[in-house]
């Protein structure tokens, strides 16, 4: 099947047909009713023109005249022909934005972020952003909305009214509709003049009728006949047009007089049948088969009729002006006049040999093949075939969600009649997931109850195959319940229910297994059990590959890379990011929304290694890709990292200024937690710049427990929240509140060590070292610095050390002089070499740190850490040698002159790399691998 022309405009959230956002082609010689055109001097005072009349009164023709008239007055026109598929507020506003985007493509770029966001922006925010974007039309513009009667949603009415009421003064609106929109017109009058043109205003006068007859049919009626003809047609344009078309068959003026009897609709029926009857069976069949399509193009019509005659038929109908209106200048897209289409639809219902449902399904398949998914779903719904609609949506759902277009899928599902949704387990499941992913919690709970009732009480409504799968559907509802609790923050951190569910799952329920593992991973991550979390996400990744479900795979890979960053395993994290980037592209090799997150994590990992070139390049890509996802977390974290990079060149004051700017940028989209995270970094760098009063004010704004001497015994700060407490402890150290700082830091250190978060261990220990030095305990500070640098050296940490600030760098310089002044051979020690490198960086030599982990050059994330089984670091081998001798942790620490906590850290890494569970297994495997003799 041939593909459609490049007529649709591809936007990240949906396809928008260009023919919907450009004026239909004008027919020459039909520029009548100039009396309805406003005086150019009055246009600046015009707020809204409403054209309200039944079908057949030439509303669209008048709109085209008005468009040209306004353009001559210097006003650009943004045109949108509405359809019932725009009964979703975001989709409707997106189409209006696209119409203005025809006038200025920069509007598309500015607004793309608002239409692809998951969860979606509030409609008011999207409209406000569009209004701000439209301020550029200082010299004037016109918004034209045709077929507004297609809109039935109160939410869309409210959205459009909000837009019209708040458009810039330089922009006026024209709305054409069969019915009166439910707008508060008195409020619009406060903005400017409101003009209404009803059916009486649109009727042709006798003079206009005479002119039309002359232009269209080269017919001139005698004065008395013209008067009679005008009286009988009452200036109704369709009746006049049909009369002229009838005369084309060979009629006379006498026939015109004979036809002007009865009601308008009787006239329509009579004349339309007369017009149809002059065509052969092939054309009549073509007209009936294409009547339900709404919009016609050659390939679509061929697909529906299963013939190869559409080009010939459309060309003939266009030449004969048979109620076929061109929608573009290229002559690729057309539509039948609405009255003619309704008439053909009535005849189609009477034609036993043609199946309307099958016509809609053929149209749906064509749209699906050509990537126009909304239209595919729309025709699928019109077919009334539940199984087919389910198939259409299922064919698109994974890719749509993967592309970050959850709102788009939700829009399709909300168009479905409730009786279809409530009897289709798959559609119900899609609806629930979409509602959850867009944070519509109450709606999701309601849909979940409908699903439970269907599976437990109304299963007789299901097809046999769906009844067989009820246990699977109920299992998925169990995972959905856990997901709902997590995003609602409602007692979700107990893994036992999910573990029980996991044990009950059928091996073939691969998708449910995948999401179960992902949810378990989030629970373990929340509990700061990073190894358990990584293993769960790794299993979720493997199951996601097996489905295949790219959305789950991408999500799991993202979190696995995040876990490795928390653990300080930089190379593993970098390889996971690179693998994720390969997966986060569409068929045309364009990046998907997830790509921005991978670029950011790679930038963060590169920053830690002080590989600033890679960091800046990855950060730039992440910022460029932000509009694809509109993820507020991504926005906040890119802003924080950007500020840190500013600080490397200009100092702490400029970091704070940049963070203030970030706070303003994130405030319109971010949650209070994200804003406070930015503020915590503000406090951190204000302390570095010795502005302690401002730092204290920010910490109090974040409601930090500055007056609490120590944390509660069970207190545990999540990795995301840790920066708040580090900033608070740094403030206490700066003001000399060492007892409070020590109590909190030691508690945080125990948490970080138990979770194997090495960068956190380094930073917390570094603050403790600064505190001890300030308390004139140099020997204790030196021992702590030694332990810090052993850990930092083994995995190549740089910024976790240097971002502790000038106080710690001075301590590091002193430790370096102490070690190298007595024995120059110390310079060969890896730890001292690493310190030397860091000190060089602090003095302006911006070179990267080489990590000790072997890079992974290929393979899946599931195997990203396997190459470490035979790449233990020198220190880990030293620890393993002592463990194999039977020494306890304390004895190993004394033998190697390191902290006992460092020994625990090394042993945990050894277990992971060797894939063992205890000391005996580690010793045996090390000897088998010839690591030990």
ZAMARGU-4260 file (C-alpha; in steps of 0.2 Angstrom, whole numbers, plus 5000, padded with zeros to 4 digits):
<rodrens>
0) 5000/5000/5000 | 5007/5017/4995 | 5011/5029/5009 | 5003/5046/5011 | 5011/5062/5005
5) 5021/5072/5017 | 5006/5083/5019 | 5004/5079/5038 | 5015/5089/5050 | 5024/5078/5062
10) 5024/5085/5080 | 5030/5076/5095 | 5013/5074/5102 | 5003/5070/5087 | 5001/5071/5068
15) 4991/5087/5063 | 4985/5087/5045 | 4991/5103/5036 | 4974/5104/5027 | 4966/5107/5044
20) 4977/5122/5048 | 4977/5130/5031 | 4962/5139/5023 | 4953/5129/5009 | 4956/5134/4992
25) 4945/5148/4985 | 4934/5146/4970 | 4937/5160/4958 | 4922/5171/4953 | 4913/5167/4969
30) 4918/5182/4980 | 4901/5188/4985 | 4893/5196/5000 | 4906/5209/5002 | 4893/5219/5012
35) 4897/5207/5027 | 4916/5212/5027 | 4920/5224/5041 | 4928/5241/5037 | 4947/5240/5039
40) 4946/5254/5051 | 4935/5244/5062 | 4945/5228/5063 | 4957/5234/5077 | 4942/5236/5088
45) 4935/5219/5084 | 4937/5205/5097 | 4926/5191/5090 | 4915/5188/5074 | 4903/5174/5076
50) 4896/5166/5060 | 4881/5155/5066 | 4870/5147/5053 | 4864/5129/5048 | 4873/5119/5035
55) 4873/5125/5018 | 4873/5144/5021 | 4891/5147/5015 | 4900/5149/5031 | 4916/5142/5026
60) 4915/5152/5009 | 4913/5168/5019 | 4927/5163/5031 | 4939/5162/5016 | 4933/5179/5010
65) 4936/5186/5027 | 4953/5178/5027 | 4958/5187/5011 | 4950/5203/5017 | 4959/5203/5034
70) 4976/5199/5025 | 4973/5214/5014 | 4971/5224/5029 | 4988/5218/5035 | 4982/5204/5047
75) 4989/5187/5046 | 4976/5173/5048 | 4978/5157/5058 | 4965/5145/5051 | 4959/5129/5060
80) 4945/5118/5054 | 4939/5108/5069 | 4934/5090/5070 | 4926/5080/5084 | 4943/5072/5087
85) 4947/5089/5095 | 4935/5086/5110 | 4950/5086/5121 | 4957/5102/5128 | 4975/5099/5125
90) 4973/5092/5108 | 4962/5107/5103 | 4974/5120/5110 | 4988/5111/5101 | 4979/5112/5084
95) 4976/5131/5087 | 4995/5133/5091 | 4999/5123/5075 | 4988/5135/5065 | 4998/5150/5072
100) 5014/5140/5069 | 5010/5141/5050 | 5012/5160/5052 | 5028/5158/5063 | 5037/5141/5065
105) 5046/5147/5081 | 5029/5145/5089 | 5030/5127/5086 | 5047/5126/5094 | 5041/5136/5109
110) 5025/5126/5112 | 5032/5109/5109 | 5037/5107/5127 | 5019/5110/5133 | 5011/5097/5122
115) 5023/5082/5125 | 5024/5083/5144 | 5020/5068/5155 | 5011/5071/5166 | 5003/5085/5155
120) 5004/5103/5160 | 4987/5111/5166 | 4977/5117/5152 | 4978/5135/5159 | 4997/5134/5159
125) 4997/5128/5141 | 4985/5142/5135 | 4995/5155/5145 | 5011/5150/5137 | 5003/5151/5120
130) 4996/5168/5124 | 5013/5174/5128 | 5020/5167/5112 | 5007/5176/5102 | 5013/5193/5109
135) 5024/5193/5094 | 5010/5198/5082 | 5010/5216/5087 | 5004/5222/5070 | 4989/5211/5071
140) 4983/5193/5067 | 4966/5184/5066 | 4962/5167/5073 | 4949/5158/5062 | 4939/5143/5069
145) 4928/5134/5057 | 4916/5120/5061 | 4915/5124/5079 | 4899/5114/5081 | 4910/5099/5081
150) 4915/5103/5099 | 4904/5096/5112 | 4916/5095/5127 | 4913/5107/5141 | 4932/5107/5145
155) 4936/5112/5127 | 4923/5126/5127 | 4931/5132/5143 | 4948/5131/5136 | 4944/5140/5120
160) 4934/5153/5129 | 4949/5156/5141 | 4960/5158/5126 | 4948/5170/5116 | 4946/5180/5132
165) 4964/5183/5135 | 4972/5184/5117 | 4983/5199/5114 | 4973/5215/5110 | 4981/5214/5092
170) 4973/5197/5089 | 4954/5195/5084 | 4944/5179/5082 | 4931/5173/5070 | 4921/5157/5074
175) 4909/5148/5062 | 4897/5136/5069 | 4880/5128/5066 | 4876/5131/5084 | 4879/5145/5096
180) 4895/5142/5107 | 4892/5142/5126 | 4903/5157/5128 | 4900/5172/5140 | 4899/5184/5126
185) 4897/5199/5138 | 4914/5195/5145 | 4921/5195/5127 | 4913/5212/5124 | 4924/5219/5138
190) 4939/5215/5126 | 4932/5223/5111 | 4917/5223/5098 | 4908/5206/5096 | 4899/5204/5079
195) 4886/5190/5076 | 4881/5185/5058 | 4866/5173/5058 | 4857/5164/5044 | 4848/5180/5039
200) 4864/5190/5037 | 4871/5176/5026 | 4857/5174/5014 | 4860/5179/4997 | 4851/5195/4991
205) 4843/5195/4974 | 4858/5205/4967 | 4870/5192/4974 | 4859/5178/4968 | 4859/5185/4951
210) 4878/5187/4951 | 4880/5169/4957 | 4869/5162/4943 | 4879/5172/4931 | 4896/5166/4938
215) 4892/5148/4941 | 4880/5144/4927 | 4881/5158/4914 | 4862/5161/4918 | 4853/5177/4918
220) 4835/5177/4924 | 4822/5189/4920 | 4818/5201/4934 | 4801/5194/4939 | 4809/5176/4938
225) 4824/5181/4948 | 4812/5189/4961 | 4802/5173/4962 | 4818/5162/4962 | 4825/5172/4977
230) 4809/5171/4986 | 4807/5153/4985 | 4826/5149/4989 | 4825/5163/5003 | 4843/5166/4998
235) 4849/5149/5004 | 4865/5146/4995 | 4864/5127/4994 | 4847/5128/4986 | 4853/5140/4973
240) 4869/5130/4970 | 4859/5114/4967 | 4847/5122/4955 | 4862/5128/4945 | 4869/5110/4945
245) 4852/5103/4939 | 4851/5115/4925 | 4868/5109/4919 | 4860/5093/4915 | 4850/5102/4902
250) 4837/5111/4911 | 4829/5128/4907 | 4823/5143/4916 | 4806/5135/4917 | 4813/5120/4926
255) 4821/5131/4939 | 4804/5139/4943 | 4796/5122/4944 | 4809/5116/4956 | 4807/5130/4968
260) 4793/5122/4978 | 4792/5113/4995 | 4805/5113/5009 | 4823/5116/5007 | 4827/5098/5012
265) 4815/5091/5000 | 4824/5102/4987 | 4841/5095/4992 | 4835/5077/4991 | 4827/5080/4974
270) 4842/5089/4966 | 4855/5078/4974 | 4847/5063/4967 | 4846/5071/4950 | 4864/5075/4951
275) 4868/5057/4956 | 4858/5050/4943 | 4868/5058/4929 | 4883/5048/4934 | 4887/5030/4931
280) 4886/5015/4943 | 4905/5016/4946 | 4905/5035/4952 | 4889/5032/4962 | 4897/5017/4971
285) 4913/5028/4974 | 4903/5042/4981 | 4894/5030/4994 | 4910/5021/4999 | 4919/5037/5002
290) 4905/5047/5011 | 4910/5042/5029 | 4928/5047/5026 | 4927/5066/5031 | 4943/5069/5021
295) 4948/5062/5005 | 4964/5059/4996 | 4968/5047/4982 | 4977/5033/4992 | 4964/5033/5006
300) 4950/5031/4993 | 4959/5017/4984 | 4961/5008/5000 | 4943/5010/5005 | 4935/5006/4988
305) 4949/4992/4985 | 4949/4999/4967 | 4962/5010/4958 | 4951/5023/4951 | 4951/5037/4965
310) 4962/5049/4955 | 4950/5048/4940 | 4934/5049/4951 | 4940/5064/4962 | 4946/5073/4947
315) 4930/5071/4938 | 4920/5076/4953 | 4931/5091/4956 | 4929/5097/4938 | 4910/5095/4939
320) 4910/5105/4956 | 4900/5091/4963 | 4900/5097/4981 | 4918/5092/4983 | 4929/5106/4991
325) 4948/5106/4989 | 4957/5108/5006 | 4974/5112/5000 | 4982/5121/4985 | 4990/5105/4979
330) 4974/5096/4976 | 4978/5082/4987 | 4965/5083/5000 | 4946/5086/4998 | 4930/5084/5008
335) 4912/5083/5003 | 4900/5097/5007 | 4892/5092/5024 | 4874/5092/5017 | 4880/5081/5002
340) 4890/5070/5014 | 4875/5067/5025 | 4864/5063/5010 | 4876/5051/5004 | 4877/5043/5021
345) 4859/5041/5021 | 4859/5032/5004 | 4874/5021/5011 | 4863/5015/5025 | 4851/5009/5012
350) 4864/5000/5001 | 4864/4982/5007 | 4880/4978/4997 | 4891/4990/5006 | 4896/4988/5024
355) 4899/5005/5033 | 4909/4996/5047 | 4920/4988/5035 | 4923/5005/5026 | 4928/5013/5043
360) 4940/4998/5046 | 4948/5000/5029 | 4951/5019/5032 | 4957/5015/5049 | 4970/5003/5043
365) 4976/5015/5030 | 4978/5029/5043 | 4987/5017/5054 | 4999/5012/5040 | 5003/5030/5037
370) 5006/5035/5055 | 4991/5045/5058 | 4985/5036/5073 | 4971/5048/5079 | 4962/5046/5063
375) 4965/5027/5063 | 4957/5026/5081 | 4943/5038/5076 | 4938/5027/5061 | 4941/5011/5072
380) 4928/5018/5085 | 4916/5022/5071 | 4917/5004/5065 | 4909/4999/5081 | 4920/4983/5082
385) 4927/4982/5100 | 4940/4969/5095 | 4946/4979/5080 | 4947/4995/5091 | 4957/4986/5104
390) 4969/4979/5090 | 4972/4996/5083 | 4976/5004/5100 | 4987/4989/5105 | 4996/4991/5089
395) 5001/5008/5094 | 5001/5009/5113 | 5019/5003/5117 | 5027/5015/5104 | 5016/5030/5109
400) 5021/5028/5128 | 5039/5025/5123 | 5039/5041/5114 | 5032/5050/5129 | 5015/5053/5122
405) 5004/5046/5136 | 4992/5061/5135 | 4989/5057/5117 | 4985/5039/5121 | 4973/5044/5135
410) 4965/5056/5123 | 4961/5041/5111 | 4954/5031/5125 | 4943/5045/5132 | 4935/5046/5115
415) 4929/5028/5116 | 4911/5025/5122 | 4910/5019/5140 | 4902/5003/5135 | 4917/4998/5124
420) 4930/5003/5137 | 4920/4994/5151 | 4920/4977/5142 | 4938/4977/5135 | 4951/4971/5148
425) 4965/4977/5137 | 4958/4995/5134 | 4953/4996/5153 | 4971/4992/5157 | 4978/5005/5145
430) 4966/5018/5152 | 4972/5014/5170 | 4990/5015/5166 | 4988/5031/5156 | 4978/5039/5170
435) 4992/5034/5183 | 5006/5040/5172 | 4997/5057/5170 | 4994/5057/5189 | 4975/5056/5188
440) 4974/5046/5203 | 4956/5046/5207 | 4951/5043/5189 | 4963/5028/5189 | 4955/5021/5205
445) 4938/5023/5198 | 4944/5013/5182 | 4952/5000/5193 | 4935/4997/5202 | 4927/4995/5185
450) 4940/4982/5180 | 4939/4972/5196 | 4920/4972/5195 | 4921/4966/5177 | 4933/4952/5181
455) 4925/4946/5197 | 4906/4949/5194 | 4903/4953/5176 | 4914/4940/5168 | 4900/4934/5157
460) 4901/4950/5147 | 4919/4945/5141 | 4924/4935/5126 | 4930/4917/5130 | 4948/4921/5128
465) 4947/4936/5140 | 4938/4925/5153 | 4952/4913/5152 | 4965/4927/5155 | 4955/4934/5171
470) 4969/4928/5183 | 4982/4937/5172 | 4971/4953/5172 | 4969/4952/5191 | 4988/4950/5194
475) 4991/4965/5184 | 4978/4975/5194 | 4989/4970/5209 | 5004/4978/5201 | 4994/4993/5197
480) 4988/4994/5215 | 5007/4995/5221 | 5011/5008/5207 | 4996/5019/5213 | 5002/5018/5231
485) 5019/5023/5226 | 5015/5038/5216 | 5002/5043/5230 | 5015/5040/5243 | 5003/5029/5252
490) 5011/5016/5262 | 5020/5008/5248 | 5037/5003/5254 | 5033/4986/5260 | 5040/4973/5247
495) 5030/4958/5255 | 5014/4959/5245 | 5024/4961/5228 | 5035/4947/5233 | 5020/4936/5236
500) 5012/4942/5219 | 5029/4938/5211 | 5029/4920/5217 | 5011/4917/5210 | 5014/4924/5193
505) 5013/4912/5178 | 5030/4911/5168 | 5021/4917/5152 | 5015/4933/5160 | 5031/4942/5155
510) 5025/4960/5155 | 5018/4958/5173 | 5034/4950/5179 | 5043/4965/5171 | 5033/4978/5180
515) 5033/4969/5196 | 5052/4968/5196 | 5052/4987/5192 | 5040/4991/5207 | 5051/4980/5218
520) 5066/4990/5213 | 5058/5006/5217 | 5054/4999/5235 | 5072/4994/5237 | 5078/5010/5231
525) 5067/5020/5243 | 5074/5009/5257 | 5091/5013/5251 | 5095/4995/5248 | 5104/4998/5232
530) 5111/4981/5228 | 5093/4974/5229 | 5086/4988/5219 | 5099/4985/5205 | 5095/4967/5205
535) 5076/4970/5203 | 5078/4983/5189 | 5090/4971/5181 | 5077/4957/5181 | 5064/4970/5175
540) 5075/4975/5161 | 5077/4957/5155 | 5058/4954/5156 | 5055/4970/5147 | 5067/4964/5133
545) 5057/4948/5132 | 5040/4956/5130 | 5047/4967/5121 | 5042/4983/5130 | 5054/4997/5126
550) 5046/5008/5139 | 5050/4996/5153 | 5067/4993/5147 | 5071/5011/5146 | 5064/5015/5163
555) 5074/5000/5171 | 5090/5006/5162 | 5088/5023/5168 | 5087/5018/5186 | 5101/5005/5185
560) 5112/5019/5179 | 5106/5030/5193 | 5110/5017/5206 | 5128/5015/5199 | 5130/5034/5200
565) 5125/5033/5219 | 5137/5019/5221 | 5151/5028/5213 | 5153/5014/5200 | 5156/5027/5186
570) 5161/5016/5171 | 5146/5004/5174 | 5135/5019/5175 | 5142/5027/5159 | 5140/5011/5149
575) 5122/5009/5155 | 5119/5027/5149 | 5127/5023/5132 | 5116/5007/5130 | 5101/5017/5135
580) 5104/5030/5122 | 5105/5017/5108 | 5088/5010/5113 | 5080/5028/5115 | 5078/5032/5097
585) 5063/5029/5085 | 5063/5021/5068 | 5069/5037/5060 | 5084/5037/5072 | 5077/5052/5081
590) 5079/5053/5100 | 5064/5048/5111 | 5060/5057/5127 | 5070/5045/5138 | 5086/5050/5129
595) 5087/5066/5139 | 5088/5057/5155 | 5102/5046/5149 | 5112/5061/5143 | 5110/5070/5160
600) 5116/5054/5170 | 5131/5053/5158 | 5134/5071/5161 | 5133/5069/5180 | 5145/5054/5179
605) 5157/5063/5168 | 5156/5078/5180 | 5161/5066/5195 | 5176/5060/5185 | 5180/5079/5180
610) 5178/5074/5162 | 5171/5091/5159 | 5171/5090/5140 | 5160/5075/5140 | 5150/5083/5154
615) 5146/5099/5145 | 5142/5090/5128 | 5130/5077/5137 | 5122/5091/5147 | 5120/5101/5131
620) 5111/5087/5123 | 5100/5084/5138 | 5095/5102/5138 | 5091/5101/5120 | 5080/5085/5122
625) 5071/5092/5137 | 5056/5098/5127 | 5053/5079/5122 | 5048/5075/5140 | 5045/5091/5149
630) 5051/5081/5165 | 5052/5093/5179 | 5065/5083/5188 | 5076/5083/5172 | 5074/5102/5171
635) 5079/5104/5189 | 5094/5093/5188 | 5101/5100/5172 | 5100/5117/5180 | 5109/5112/5195
640) 5123/5104/5185 | 5124/5119/5174 | 5126/5130/5190 | 5140/5118/5196 | 5149/5120/5179
645) 5148/5139/5181 | 5156/5138/5198 | 5171/5129/5191 | 5175/5144/5181 | 5168/5159/5191
650) 5166/5154/5209 | 5152/5151/5222 | 5144/5168/5220 | 5140/5165/5202 | 5134/5147/5206
655) 5121/5155/5218 | 5116/5168/5205 | 5114/5154/5192 | 5104/5143/5205 | 5092/5158/5208
660) 5089/5159/5190 | 5086/5140/5190 | 5073/5142/5204 | 5063/5155/5194 | 5064/5143/5179
665) 5058/5128/5188 | 5045/5137/5199 | 5032/5136/5185 | 5033/5117/5183 | 5043/5110/5198
670) 5036/5103/5214 | 5041/5110/5231 | 5053/5096/5233 | 5062/5101/5217 | 5063/5119/5222
675) 5069/5115/5239 | 5083/5104/5231 | 5089/5119/5221 | 5088/5130/5237 | 5099/5117/5246
680) 5112/5119/5233 | 5110/5138/5235 | 5114/5136/5254 | 5129/5125/5250 | 5137/5137/5239
685) 5132/5152/5250 | 5142/5144/5264 | 5156/5142/5252 | 5155/5160/5249 | 5154/5164/5268
690) 5136/5172/5266 | 5130/5162/5281 | 5115/5173/5285 | 5108/5170/5268 | 5112/5151/5269
695) 5102/5150/5286 | 5087/5159/5278 | 5086/5147/5264 | 5088/5132/5276 | 5074/5138/5286
700) 5064/5141/5270 | 5066/5123/5266 | 5060/5119/5284 | 5076/5110/5289 | 5078/5105/5308
705) 5091/5118/5312 | 5086/5117/5331 | 5086/5098/5332 | 5102/5092/5341 | 5102/5075/5333
710) 5092/5064/5321 | 5079/5052/5327 | 5086/5034/5329 | 5076/5028/5314 | 5079/5043/5303
715) 5085/5039/5285 | 5088/5052/5272 | 5085/5046/5254 | 5099/5049/5242 | 5089/5063/5234
720) 5086/5072/5251 | 5104/5070/5257 | 5110/5086/5250 | 5098/5095/5262 | 5106/5088/5277
725) 5124/5090/5270 | 5120/5108/5268 | 5113/5110/5285 | 5128/5101/5293 | 5140/5112/5283
730) 5131/5127/5290 | 5133/5121/5308 | 5152/5118/5305 | 5153/5136/5298 | 5145/5143/5313
735) 5154/5132/5325 | 5140/5121/5331 | 5151/5105/5330 | 5141/5094/5342 | 5125/5095/5331
740) 5135/5093/5315 | 5144/5078/5322 | 5128/5069/5328 | 5120/5072/5311 | 5135/5068/5300
745) 5139/5052/5309 | 5121/5046/5307 | 5121/5050/5289 | 5138/5041/5287 | 5131/5025/5294
750) 5116/5026/5282 | 5128/5029/5267 | 5140/5015/5272 | 5126/5003/5274 | 5119/5007/5257
755) 5136/5007/5249 | 5134/5025/5242 | 5153/5028/5240 | 5151/5047/5234 | 5140/5050/5249
760) 5152/5042/5261 | 5166/5053/5254 | 5157/5069/5256 | 5150/5065/5273 | 5167/5060/5279
765) 5175/5075/5271 | 5164/5086/5281 | 5168/5077/5297 | 5186/5079/5293 | 5184/5098/5291
770) 5174/5098/5307 | 5188/5088/5316 | 5202/5100/5309 | 5192/5115/5315 | 5191/5107/5333
775) 5210/5105/5332 | 5210/5086/5331 | 5222/5085/5316 | 5227/5067/5319 | 5209/5061/5318
780) 5206/5072/5303 | 5221/5065/5294 | 5215/5047/5297 | 5199/5052/5290 | 5206/5060/5275
785) 5217/5044/5272 | 5201/5033/5272 | 5192/5046/5260 | 5206/5046/5248 | 5208/5027/5247
790) 5189/5025/5243 | 5190/5040/5230 | 5205/5033/5222 | 5199/5016/5219 | 5184/5021/5209
795) 5190/5038/5202 | 5180/5050/5212 | 5185/5068/5209 | 5171/5081/5211 | 5164/5073/5227
800) 5181/5077/5235 | 5184/5094/5227 | 5166/5101/5229 | 5168/5099/5248 | 5176/5117/5245
805) 5192/5126/5249 | 5193/5121/5268 | 5194/5102/5263 | 5206/5106/5248 | 5218/5114/5261
810) 5217/5099/5272 | 5221/5088/5257 | 5236/5099/5252 | 5242/5097/5270 | 5240/5078/5270
815) 5249/5077/5253 | 5264/5087/5260 | 5264/5076/5275 | 5265/5060/5265 | 5277/5066/5252
820) 5289/5076/5263 | 5296/5060/5272 | 5297/5048/5257 | 5297/5053/5239 | 5293/5035/5234
825) 5276/5039/5241 | 5273/5048/5225 | 5271/5031/5217 | 5257/5026/5228 | 5240/5026/5218
830) 5232/5036/5232 | 5245/5050/5233 | 5245/5050/5214 | 5226/5053/5214 | 5228/5067/5227
835) 5241/5075/5216 | 5229/5075/5202 | 5215/5082/5212 | 5226/5096/5218 | 5231/5100/5200
840) 5213/5101/5195 | 5209/5113/5210 | 5223/5124/5203 | 5215/5125/5186 | 5221/5109/5177
845) 5205/5103/5170 | 5209/5085/5166 | 5198/5070/5168 | 5201/5056/5181 | 5203/5038/5175
850) 5192/5026/5184 | 5199/5010/5189 | 5184/5000/5182 | 5187/4991/5166 | 5176/4999/5152
855) 5162/4988/5145 | 5162/4989/5126 | 5147/4979/5122 | 5133/4968/5128 | 5117/4972/5138
860) 5115/4981/5154 | 5112/4965/5162 | 5130/4960/5159 | 5138/4977/5162 | 5146/4973/5178
865) 5152/4955/5174 | 5169/4960/5167 | 5174/4966/5185 | 5174/4948/5191 | 5192/4947/5186
870) 5196/4966/5188 | 5198/4968/5207 | 5207/4984/5212 | 5224/4982/5220 | 5216/4987/5237
875) 5202/4974/5235 | 5215/4961/5231 | 5225/4966/5247 | 5209/4965/5257 | 5205/4948/5249
880) 5222/4942/5254 | 5219/4946/5272 | 5202/4939/5272 | 5208/4923/5265 | 5220/4922/5280
885) 5205/4922/5291 | 5207/4940/5298 | 5192/4949/5304 | 5187/4966/5298 | 5196/4976/5312
890) 5212/4965/5310 | 5212/4969/5291 | 5210/4987/5295 | 5224/4988/5307 | 5235/4978/5295
895) 5232/4989/5280 | 5230/5005/5290 | 5213/5009/5284 | 5196/5012/5292 | 5185/4997/5297
900) 5171/5004/5287 | 5183/5004/5272 | 5186/4986/5274 | 5167/4983/5274 | 5165/4993/5259
905) 5179/4983/5250 | 5172/4966/5255 | 5155/4971/5248 | 5163/4975/5232 | 5173/4959/5231
910) 5157/4949/5234 | 5148/4958/5220 | 5162/4956/5208 | 5166/4938/5211 | 5147/4934/5212
915) 5149/4926/5230 | 5140/4928/5246 | 5153/4925/5260 | 5171/4925/5264 | 5174/4906/5261
920) 5166/4907/5244 | 5176/4922/5240 | 5193/4914/5245 | 5189/4898/5235 | 5184/4907/5219
925) 5199/4919/5220 | 5210/4904/5220 | 5201/4896/5206 | 5203/4912/5196 | 5221/4913/5201
930) 5219/4930/5209 | 5226/4922/5225 | 5239/4908/5226
</rodrens>
